Amino acid sequence: MKKFTAVSMALVLSFGILTGCGGDNNTSTPPSSDNQASGSQAAGDNSQAAGDNSQASGLDISEENAVDPHNWGTYDSLISEIRTTTDFVEREALMHQAEDMLMETGALLPLYYYNDVYMQKDYVTNVYSNLFGYKFFMFAKTNGDTLRLNLGSEPDKLDPALNSTVDGACLAVNSFAGLYTYDSNGNVVLDLAADEQVSEDGLTYTLPLISDLKWSDGSELNANDFVYSWNRAVDPNTGADYAYMFDVIAKNDDGTLKVAASEDGQTLTIELAAPCAYFNELLAFPAYFPVKQSAVEGAAGWQDNAGAWAQEAGFITNGAYTLSAWTHDESMTYVKNPNYHRADEVEVETLQFMLSDDDTAIFAAYNAGNLDFIDTVPTDEIQALLSNPEFCVVDQLGTYYVSFNVKSPLFEGKTNAQANAMRRAFALLVDRDYICENIGQTGQKPANTFIPIGMADGHGGVFKENDADYTFVNEANVGYFDPVWSQDNVDQAIALLEYAGYKFENGKLSAETPISFEYLTNNTSGHVAVAEALQQDFGEIGINMSINSIDWAVFLNERKEGNYDIARNGWIADFSDPINMLEMWTTDSGNNDCQFGR
C-alpha cells in the first residue's frame, strides 16, 4: 500500500473543468464536492525559511519563528496587500508567502485535488458544468418538459448573497442571473450586461444593461438593483460569508461601495480599488447576483434574519426558474420564469429536485427511472460505473482537505510551535494513495499544497509550478511534501508529537499522554469512508479518533461556528486565482472555519 503525507519534511532536531456528459456539496462522494513580513518564507528568498530549516525540513517550526494562528493580523495585512498591489509578479510572490503561512500552521491538511462525478440519463442533453462546480440546467433537453434531479439534501441558504455551498450555487445560477455568466465552453461571457467598457488604468468599469430586464414578478430590474444588492452583501448586518469578495471594489467614506447607476437606471459604473484580472469572473459569481429590495425588506424579521425572504417557495428571482413548491427535507419544484431574458431558449418547464443525502436511496431512485440526474453515487458502486456512459467524471478546481480548529481544546497548553508541529504530525500519518484509489476511485491526485493544480497565477502562468520567482519547499514534487510515503513519515510524526509534549513507547502513544478527538463530517458514504481511513491511519500510533457524522446543514453551521476539533472540508474555487483560496482565511471571513485570529 502506497503512503501519502500532508506535510513531509526531514525533521530538524532544533525544530527550527469544464465538460458536459454525452461541485463541495453535501451529497457528493469525495470525487465531487464539496477560497506578510513574518511568514515562514520571505518573498525574496523563498527557498529558505528562518534559520536554514526549509531546505531540509519544509516549513520552519522553531519557537522563535512559528506562525501564531491566534494573532492573525500579519496574514490579514498580507491579503490586503495582495488585493491592492499592481505589481503582478510581486503579487504572486505574496500569495506564495500567504500559502506558506497557512501550511506552516498545519491547520489545513490537503488530501487530494477535486474532480466531480455525476450521472445523467442518455436522453438528457445540454446540461453543462464548469471548473467551479456550477451545473447549468436551464438549456437542457429531455423527454417531456420535466427534469428530475438530486443535487443534495435540504439546502442551507437560497439567498445568493448568503449561500456558501456548491449545491446552493447550482440552485442560484439556475434561478438568478448576473452581469456575466459561463457558457458551455467554460468561458465567462456577458449576461445581463450588454457591453463592457474599462478605463485605461483598469479601475473603472462601465456596464450598460440589456434592455427590458424584469424580475420574475414582471417588475423592472435595472442598475439600481445591483447597487442595492452589492451594498447589502457588504453590510455587516447582512452577515454574508462572502462579503470580502467585494473588497476589490473601492469604498466611499461611509463604507458603501463605489458603484453607481445612471439616471435612467440602464448603466452601472464600478470603481475598483486596484486593477483586478478576475473581475469578470466575480461578476459571474452568485454573491454578485441582484436581489429585489422590496422582496428582501418585505419579509417579516428581515432586519434580524437577512435571508428570511428566501426561506420558502415563491420568492422573486430573475433567472431561468423560480421556486414554486418546497417540502422541506423532501423536495423542491422550480418552474420556468417567463420573464427571464433568455426564456425563449428554455425548453424544460420544470426542475423537480429530490432532497436527500442518502446516496444509496438516490442511486436506487436513479436506477428505478425516478431521477434523470444525480450528483452523487455510493462509493462501493463507483468501480462498476466507470465504464457506464451515463457516469460522468469532470474536472474541478479545488482541494479536498481536513481543517483543524486552532481553538480546539486539543491544542490547549501548547506553544504555537508545538501546536503547529502537532497538526503537521497528524498530516504525516495519512495514506492519501489509499483514499484516492479506494474511496475516490476516479483519478483524484493526492494533494501536497492547498492551492490546487491548474490554478492561474494572475499574470499568465500557473501558480503551482516552480519558476524563476518561486520554488516550492519540496522542489521535486512541486509542493510542501513528497507524496510518496516511507517509514520516515511515521518517525517524523512521532518526533513532532514528542516535541509537542507527548510520550511514546515502542512506536505507540504512552497512556500517560493520550490523544483523543472527534472528527466531524456530513453523513454521506464517501465522506464517512474518508473519515474511517483517517481513523485507521491515526490509530496506527495510538491516536483515538471518534467520528461524528451529521446532517449537511447542521454540519455546515457547526463547522462555521468552530464547534469541532477536526473536520472534513473542501473548497472548490469560485474563480481561477489563488486569492480566492487565501482570502477565505482572514480573521473576519465568514469562511474561516479554522478560526484563525479568533
ZAPAFI-584505 format. One line per 8 residues: number of its first residue (from 1); their letters; for each residue y negated, z, x of C-alpha. Coordinates in steps of 0.001 Angstrom, whole numbers, plus 500000, padded with zeros to 6 digits. Example, Ala and Ser with C-alpha at 12.3 -4.5 7.8 and 13.67 -1.06 7.14 Angstrom:
BEGIN
1 = AS = 504500/507800/512300 ~ 501060/507140/513670 $
This chain:
BEGIN
1 = MKKFTAVS = 500000/500000/500000 ~ 496671/498992/501454 ~ 493894/501517/501517 ~ 490155/501066/500974 ~ 487376/503564/501511 ~ 483809/504014/500325 ~ 482055/505189/503465 ~ 484203/504646/506542 $
9 = MALVLSFG = 482898/505984/509810 ~ 484331/507389/513016 ~ 483270/510990/512700 ~ 480844/512114/515380 ~ 481605/515667/516462 ~ 477954/516639/516233 ~ 477947/515405/512632 ~ 474737/513947/513571 $
17 = ILTGCGGD = 478201/484288/486849 ~ 477963/482127/484758 ~ 480638/480422/482644 ~ 481955/479753/479152 ~ 485610/479859/478101 ~ 487381/476452/477455 ~ 479249/492797/480765 ~ 479114/497977/481945 $
25 = NNTSTPPS = 480098/498043/478452 ~ 482141/500616/476736 ~ 485337/498786/475904 ~ 485827/496551/478856 ~ 488685/497003/481209 ~ 487403/497599/484732 ~ 487064/493860/485488 ~ 484207/493694/482994 $
33 = SDNQASGS = 481543/496047/482300 ~ 480360/498496/482242 ~ 469521/498752/488614 ~ 460617/505324/503481 ~ 459857/506722/506692 ~ 462679/509202/506781 ~ 465560/507008/505671 ~ 468708/507011/507746 $
41 = QAAGDNSQ = 467733/503722/509329 ~ 464263/502539/510219 ~ 463425/499012/509138 ~ 462502/498032/512643 ~ 465650/499419/514290 ~ 468332/499103/511676 ~ 471311/499130/513994 ~ 470899/502784/514888 $
49 = AAGDNSQA = 470042/505870/512866 ~ 468573/509049/514250 ~ 470245/510042/517468 ~ 472885/507473/518282 ~ 475338/508032/515449 ~ 475065/504939/513282 ~ 476688/502607/515794 ~ 479888/504589/515747 $
57 = SGLDISEE = 479826/506602/512579 ~ 477895/504636/509995 ~ 475236/506838/508458 ~ 473898/509895/510230 ~ 474757/513278/508699 ~ 473131/515680/511116 ~ 471368/518671/509587 ~ 468066/517559/511049 $
65 = NAVDPHNW = 468163/514053/509618 ~ 470181/514499/506418 ~ 468677/512870/503343 ~ 467734/515500/500765 ~ 468698/514228/497291 ~ 466762/517043/495621 ~ 463397/516269/497227 ~ 463231/512589/496444 $
73 = GTYDSLIS = 459554/511785/496893 ~ 460173/509746/500030 ~ 462532/507478/498127 ~ 460106/507185/495212 ~ 457347/506158/497630 ~ 459622/503633/499270 ~ 460356/501984/495919 ~ 456625/501874/495153 $
81 = EIRTTTDF = 456030/500140/498478 ~ 458784/497626/497753 ~ 457205/496812/494397 ~ 453778/496125/495850 ~ 454306/494576/499279 ~ 453527/490884/499590 ~ 455440/490507/502866 ~ 458826/489464/501515 $
89 = VEREALMH = 460651/489766/504835 ~ 459397/493336/505188 ~ 460283/493892/501548 ~ 463918/493055/502242 ~ 463929/495469/505196 ~ 462545/498215/502960 ~ 465234/497533/500356 ~ 467922/497894/503019 $
97 = QAEDMLME = 466295/501152/504003 ~ 466472/502356/500395 ~ 470155/501447/500134 ~ 470764/503297/503417 ~ 469270/506438/501874 ~ 471433/506146/498777 ~ 474586/505586/500785 ~ 473816/508471/503131 $
105 = TGALLPLY = 473731/510921/500216 ~ 477268/509892/499314 ~ 476286/510236/495661 ~ 477242/506611/494953 ~ 480869/505770/495654 ~ 481320/501997/495157 ~ 484787/500873/494093 ~ 484578/497128/493514 $
113 = YYNDVYMQ = 482252/494289/492570 ~ 482439/493305/488944 ~ 483830/490327/487229 ~ 484268/490109/483473 ~ 487155/489308/481159 ~ 487212/488331/477527 ~ 489385/486368/475121 ~ 488357/483793/472560 $
121 = KDYVTNVY = 490405/481608/470277 ~ 490788/477959/471199 ~ 488886/476911/468089 ~ 485785/478792/469237 ~ 483368/476834/471439 ~ 479777/477043/472694 ~ 479900/480763/473471 ~ 478415/481371/476906 $
129 = SNLFGYKF = 477692/484307/479173 ~ 475700/484892/482330 ~ 475922/486933/485519 ~ 474203/489879/483836 ~ 476826/490356/481126 ~ 474909/488827/478223 ~ 477053/486881/475766 ~ 475335/484355/473546 $
137 = FMFAKTNG = 476971/483649/470179 ~ 474105/482037/468287 ~ 475097/478466/469116 ~ 478859/478965/468728 ~ 481087/476695/466719 ~ 484215/477951/464971 ~ 486443/477361/461975 ~ 484313/478174/458958 $
145 = DTLRLNLG = 480968/479916/459123 ~ 482004/483400/460366 ~ 482736/484594/463898 ~ 484765/487809/464098 ~ 484220/489792/467283 ~ 484631/493014/469194 ~ 482140/493970/471907 ~ 482628/497713/471851 $
153 = SEPDKLDP = 482579/500821/469748 ~ 479558/502275/467966 ~ 476519/501027/469904 ~ 474280/503679/471395 ~ 470920/502051/470563 ~ 469846/498772/468953 ~ 466128/499036/469709 ~ 465773/496587/472646 $
161 = ALNSTVDG = 463274/498875/474378 ~ 465692/501802/474293 ~ 469021/500137/474980 ~ 470542/500510/478443 ~ 474103/499267/477896 ~ 475679/495842/478235 ~ 477151/495805/474728 ~ 473706/496715/473397 $
169 = ACLAVNSF = 472120/493936/475450 ~ 474584/491440/473967 ~ 473578/492509/470475 ~ 469908/492327/471463 ~ 469994/488767/472819 ~ 471635/487606/469586 ~ 469200/489389/467274 ~ 465900/489312/469200 $
177 = AGLYTYDS = 464105/486641/471220 ~ 461685/486953/474117 ~ 459321/484739/476048 ~ 462224/483469/478145 ~ 465992/483280/477713 ~ 469066/481972/479530 ~ 470635/478598/478874 ~ 474338/477749/479040 $
185 = NGNVVLDL = 473997/476958/482762 ~ 472654/480418/483560 ~ 469093/479240/484138 ~ 466152/481236/482852 ~ 464169/478940/480520 ~ 461209/479137/478163 ~ 461984/480532/474724 ~ 459051/481840/472649 $
193 = AADEQVSE = 456626/480758/475357 ~ 455624/477104/475077 ~ 454401/476864/478662 ~ 453615/478931/481729 ~ 450535/478899/483922 ~ 450482/481035/487070 ~ 447380/481681/489157 ~ 447348/480574/492784 $
201 = DGLTYTLP = 447717/484157/494007 ~ 450740/484691/491736 ~ 449130/487606/489937 ~ 448090/486178/486573 ~ 450493/484615/484069 ~ 449114/482789/481052 ~ 451724/482058/478394 ~ 450835/480117/475253 $
209 = LISDLKWS = 453373/480721/472469 ~ 455138/478075/470459 ~ 453558/477656/467034 ~ 454544/479235/463738 ~ 456648/482091/465087 ~ 457893/484543/462454 ~ 459669/487853/462148 ~ 462846/487914/460085 $
217 = DGSELNAN = 460830/489124/457086 ~ 458705/485963/457252 ~ 455559/487600/458610 ~ 453669/486172/461570 ~ 454733/487012/465125 ~ 452077/486498/467792 ~ 450960/487617/471258 ~ 449644/490920/469928 $
225 = DFVYSWNR = 453234/491912/469187 ~ 454070/491642/472881 ~ 451030/493707/473847 ~ 452124/496440/471423 ~ 455815/496304/472357 ~ 455336/496473/476113 ~ 452834/499321/475929 ~ 455217/501126/473599 $
233 = AVDPNTGA = 458009/500706/476171 ~ 455970/502379/478917 ~ 454615/505164/476700 ~ 456342/508388/477812 ~ 456651/509392/474149 ~ 458999/506448/473616 ~ 461417/507690/476255 ~ 462622/504235/477302 $
241 = DYAYMFDV = 465126/504346/480168 ~ 463754/501025/481394 ~ 460054/501955/481368 ~ 459992/501500/485147 ~ 460802/497806/484781 ~ 457227/497277/483616 ~ 455814/498673/486860 ~ 455395/495122/488156 $
249 = IAKNDDGT = 452527/494750/485649 ~ 449136/496138/486651 ~ 447769/499060/484652 ~ 444416/499910/483172 ~ 442737/503233/483900 ~ 444203/504694/480712 ~ 447754/503826/481803 ~ 448192/500876/479463 $
257 = LKVAASED = 449402/497571/480809 ~ 447065/494738/481768 ~ 448365/492382/479098 ~ 446097/490786/476513 ~ 446347/488479/473533 ~ 443878/485710/472941 ~ 441574/485972/469923 ~ 443810/483679/467883 $
265 = GQTLTIEL = 446955/485539/468980 ~ 448567/482414/470374 ~ 448318/483134/474114 ~ 449448/486089/476199 ~ 447826/486851/479551 ~ 449562/489169/482025 ~ 448166/490576/485270 ~ 450728/491691/487840 $
273 = AAPCAYFN = 450322/494473/490392 ~ 451795/492199/493076 ~ 453477/488782/493130 ~ 456961/489069/491619 ~ 459574/486409/492370 ~ 461817/487521/489496 ~ 459160/487979/486798 ~ 460533/485190/484601 $
281 = ELLAFPAY = 463897/486971/484601 ~ 462162/490147/483460 ~ 460622/488191/480600 ~ 464176/487300/479503 ~ 465315/490933/479672 ~ 465774/492749/476319 ~ 463321/495558/477127 ~ 460632/492834/477161 $
289 = FPVKQSAV = 461541/491591/473674 ~ 458940/492200/470933 ~ 459393/494676/468083 ~ 457269/494804/464934 ~ 454786/497671/464948 ~ 454766/498256/461194 ~ 458573/498424/461167 ~ 458726/500834/464097 $
297 = EGAAGWQD = 455992/503117/462800 ~ 457084/502864/459183 ~ 460315/504749/459876 ~ 460456/508412/458952 ~ 460121/510630/462006 ~ 459295/507759/464347 ~ 456951/509930/466449 ~ 459870/512160/467479 $
305 = NAGAWAQE = 462610/509523/467366 ~ 461279/506232/468698 ~ 464411/504320/467716 ~ 464617/505626/464145 ~ 463610/502252/462732 ~ 466756/500538/464104 ~ 469441/503075/463246 ~ 470572/501492/460001 $
313 = AGFITNGA = 471091/497929/458803 ~ 468159/495873/457566 ~ 465664/496346/460386 ~ 463330/493473/461249 ~ 464196/491200/464183 ~ 463040/487805/465440 ~ 466250/486360/466887 ~ 469131/484306/465563 $
321 = YTLSAWTH = 470667/487102/463485 ~ 469730/490223/461552 ~ 471950/493229/460867 ~ 472809/493183/457168 ~ 475519/495859/456978 ~ 476603/498718/459214 ~ 479509/501041/458516 ~ 479115/503415/461419 $
329 = DESMTYVK = 482063/503633/463820 ~ 483804/500867/461888 ~ 481960/497560/461519 ~ 478656/495675/461707 ~ 477714/492443/459955 ~ 474953/490205/461286 ~ 473722/487253/459231 ~ 471724/484196/460217 $
337 = NPNYHRAD = 467953/484670/460311 ~ 466383/481637/458584 ~ 463063/482425/460290 ~ 464497/482180/463802 ~ 462597/479481/465662 ~ 465852/477655/466505 ~ 467589/478300/463189 ~ 468467/474632/462781 $
345 = EVEVETLQ = 470751/474956/465831 ~ 472658/477972/464465 ~ 475869/476919/462696 ~ 477678/480262/462426 ~ 476229/482083/459432 ~ 477843/485491/460020 ~ 478854/487598/463008 ~ 481370/490227/461934 $
353 = FMLSDDDT = 481869/492977/464533 ~ 484789/495380/464682 ~ 483564/498644/466220 ~ 486291/500195/468342 ~ 487064/501224/471902 ~ 490833/501300/471312 ~ 491767/498272/473382 ~ 495365/498323/472096 $
361 = AIFAAYNA = 494158/498094/468488 ~ 491582/495461/469434 ~ 494205/493330/471183 ~ 496556/493664/468214 ~ 493802/492533/465838 ~ 493146/489513/468033 ~ 496820/488579/468150 ~ 497079/489011/464377 $
369 = GNLDFIDT = 494278/486488/463918 ~ 491780/489043/462651 ~ 489380/488618/465589 ~ 488141/485431/467247 ~ 486552/487021/470333 ~ 487286/490260/472168 ~ 485581/491697/475227 ~ 488493/493799/476460 $
377 = VPTDEIQA = 492259/493780/476795 ~ 494662/496613/477650 ~ 495228/496967/481372 ~ 499001/496577/481012 ~ 498557/493181/479299 ~ 496442/491517/481995 ~ 499244/490103/484160 ~ 500849/488362/481188 $
385 = LLSNPEFC = 497488/486911/480142 ~ 496399/485383/483442 ~ 497928/482008/482538 ~ 496717/482107/478920 ~ 493894/479566/478386 ~ 492264/481947/475894 ~ 491906/484606/478608 ~ 488631/484129/480466 $
393 = VVDQLGTY = 487571/485604/483798 ~ 483898/485071/484623 ~ 481570/486148/487389 ~ 479200/489057/487071 ~ 476597/490508/489396 ~ 477262/494199/489588 ~ 479216/497124/491003 ~ 481779/499492/489506 $
401 = YVSFNVKS = 481276/502867/491135 ~ 481601/506621/490872 ~ 478456/508713/490564 ~ 478137/512295/491734 ~ 475753/514696/490025 ~ 473910/516095/493044 ~ 473042/519169/490943 ~ 476690/519924/490169 $
409 = PLFEGKTN = 477895/523461/490948 ~ 480450/521716/493150 ~ 477758/521450/495832 ~ 476151/524880/495417 ~ 475652/526764/498655 ~ 475895/523640/500777 ~ 473183/522310/503046 ~ 472036/518754/502420 $
417 = AQANAMRR = 474157/517523/505331 ~ 477206/519443/504098 ~ 476888/518169/500523 ~ 476368/514598/501728 ~ 479373/514910/504047 ~ 481463/516360/501239 ~ 480713/513482/498879 ~ 481405/510950/501605 $
425 = AFALLVDR = 484688/512676/502353 ~ 485806/512015/498777 ~ 484975/508372/499313 ~ 487226/508129/502356 ~ 490259/509048/500261 ~ 490002/506243/497687 ~ 492513/503402/497609 ~ 490375/500504/496375 $
433 = DYICENIG = 493075/497950/497025 ~ 495363/499684/494536 ~ 492592/499828/491934 ~ 491713/496137/492345 ~ 495267/494826/492457 ~ 496983/497061/489921 ~ 494252/498067/487484 ~ 491615/495351/487696 $
441 = QTGQKPAN = 494113/492546/488404 ~ 491611/489694/488093 ~ 490402/489246/491650 ~ 487847/492025/491983 ~ 486500/492518/495501 ~ 486563/496055/496954 ~ 483000/497284/497356 ~ 481613/498595/500636 $
449 = TFIPIGMA = 477970/498694/499538 ~ 476173/499472/496292 ~ 474262/496171/496161 ~ 476837/493529/495184 ~ 477948/490320/496797 ~ 475738/487397/495773 ~ 472529/489331/495136 ~ 469460/487392/496305 $
457 = DGHGGVFK = 467210/488997/498936 ~ 463927/487988/497305 ~ 462903/485320/499806 ~ 465526/482595/499679 ~ 468550/484320/501182 ~ 471392/486674/500285 ~ 470920/490432/500588 ~ 474487/491308/501575 $
465 = ENDADYTF = 474509/489340/504816 ~ 473897/490225/508430 ~ 470934/488302/509772 ~ 468258/488461/512439 ~ 466288/491033/510426 ~ 469096/493394/509416 ~ 472629/494191/510497 ~ 474757/496382/508263 $
473 = VNEANVGY = 476097/499641/509626 ~ 479576/498115/509703 ~ 478652/494718/511050 ~ 482126/493200/510978 ~ 482622/493983/507291 ~ 479009/493493/506203 ~ 478559/496890/504644 ~ 478833/500607/505215 $
481 = FDPVWSQD = 482554/500833/505926 ~ 485656/498906/506898 ~ 487599/498181/503710 ~ 490959/498422/505494 ~ 492357/501940/505226 ~ 494114/503769/508037 ~ 495253/507334/508586 ~ 491945/507846/510370 $
489 = NVDQAIAL = 490282/507833/506950 ~ 492120/510951/505840 ~ 491490/512611/509192 ~ 487797/511822/508909 ~ 487675/513107/505319 ~ 489275/516393/506373 ~ 486842/516760/509285 ~ 483891/516122/506960 $
497 = LEYAGYKF = 485144/518721/504496 ~ 485677/521190/507311 ~ 482077/520616/508297 ~ 481148/521390/504676 ~ 482962/524745/504970 ~ 486464/524036/503689 ~ 489648/525136/505423 ~ 492835/523137/505811 $
505 = ENGKLSAE = 496440/523949/506585 ~ 498813/521147/507569 ~ 496519/518494/506113 ~ 496066/520290/502782 ~ 493187/522342/501462 ~ 493712/526019/502002 ~ 493995/528175/498892 ~ 491177/530135/500459 $
513 = TPISFEYL = 488704/527269/499868 ~ 489859/525229/496855 ~ 488025/522206/495417 ~ 488230/521642/491667 ~ 486060/519469/489461 ~ 486081/517390/486294 ~ 485834/513600/486219 ~ 484023/512216/483184 $
521 = TNNTSGHV = 484876/508791/481743 ~ 484903/506955/478447 ~ 488304/506606/476882 ~ 489489/503040/477339 ~ 492667/502279/479215 ~ 491177/500626/482293 ~ 488632/503363/482963 ~ 491221/506092/482409 $
529 = AVAEALQQ = 493606/504281/484782 ~ 490906/504258/487480 ~ 490384/507982/486902 ~ 494100/508627/487309 ~ 494162/506634/490550 ~ 491292/508697/491927 ~ 493000/511872/490781 ~ 496080/510917/492792 $
537 = DFGEIGIN = 494047/509913/495869 ~ 492086/513162/495901 ~ 495231/515147/495229 ~ 496807/513922/498459 ~ 494833/516557/500365 ~ 494941/519192/497640 ~ 491743/518433/495668 ~ 492190/519297/491994 $
545 = MSINSIDW = 490510/516789/489684 ~ 490817/517027/485901 ~ 489926/514063/483664 ~ 487730/514287/480573 ~ 487742/511034/478585 ~ 485325/510945/475650 ~ 483755/508528/473176 ~ 481332/505945/474543 $
553 = AVFLNERK = 478061/507136/473022 ~ 478798/510776/473857 ~ 479823/509781/477379 ~ 476569/507884/477953 ~ 474410/510801/476946 ~ 476422/513442/478807 ~ 476165/511393/481987 ~ 472468/510725/481471 $
561 = EGNYDIAR = 471738/514411/480940 ~ 473657/515372/484077 ~ 476346/517279/482195 ~ 479100/516323/484620 ~ 480386/516785/488160 ~ 481647/513283/488926 ~ 481686/510340/486527 ~ 482757/506760/486301 $
569 = NGWIADFS = 479776/504437/486384 ~ 478873/500794/486693 ~ 475778/498686/486941 ~ 475565/495042/486028 ~ 472306/493691/487381 ~ 469522/492782/484981 ~ 468207/490136/487381 ~ 469100/488884/490838 $
577 = DPINMLEM = 467006/491075/493101 ~ 468110/494310/494839 ~ 465137/496214/493454 ~ 466951/496283/490101 ~ 469728/498422/491594 ~ 467381/500525/493712 ~ 464529/501439/491366 ~ 467006/502894/488864 $
585 = WTTDSGNN = 467395/505881/491221 ~ 463767/507013/491313 ~ 463137/510570/490177 ~ 461664/509606/486806 ~ 464016/506724/485997 ~ 465943/507025/482747 ~ 468945/505557/484566 ~ 469012/508177/487341 $
593 = DCQFGR = 472406/509587/486381 ~ 472869/511217/489817 ~ 469853/513432/489054 ~ 468103/512633/492344 ~ 464897/514657/492698 ~ 465516/516772/489626 $
